[in-house]
Amino acid sequence: MKIKIVSKNVLKQLLQRNKRKKNTIKKKFPNFQKWINNEDYPTYDQLLQLSQFFNIPFGYFFLEKLPRKKRKKKKENKKEKNSRKKTRKKI
């Protein structure tokens, strides 16, 4: 059964975020470009495979756009940590 309500914006964003995997995407999902152009639609199983391939929740395919990626906090170096500890003790 083909799923017609898949967001083509999400598919485009996935392609943009994973430019290095472009050739692999084309091999694993030969109709990917057709899905973006609304010429064809993925099946439920294909969407499951896509979500596993891109490591995203299945529900993202039905959003208007992908959520922003969380940025990792920078690790403090030891000097910054020690200086913060010293200023706390003074107060």
Secondary structure, DSSP 8 states (H G I E B T S, - for coil): -B-TT--HHHHHHHHHHTGGGHHHHHHH-TTHHHHHTTSS--BHHHHHHHHHHHT--GGGGGSSS------------HHHHHHHHHHHHH-
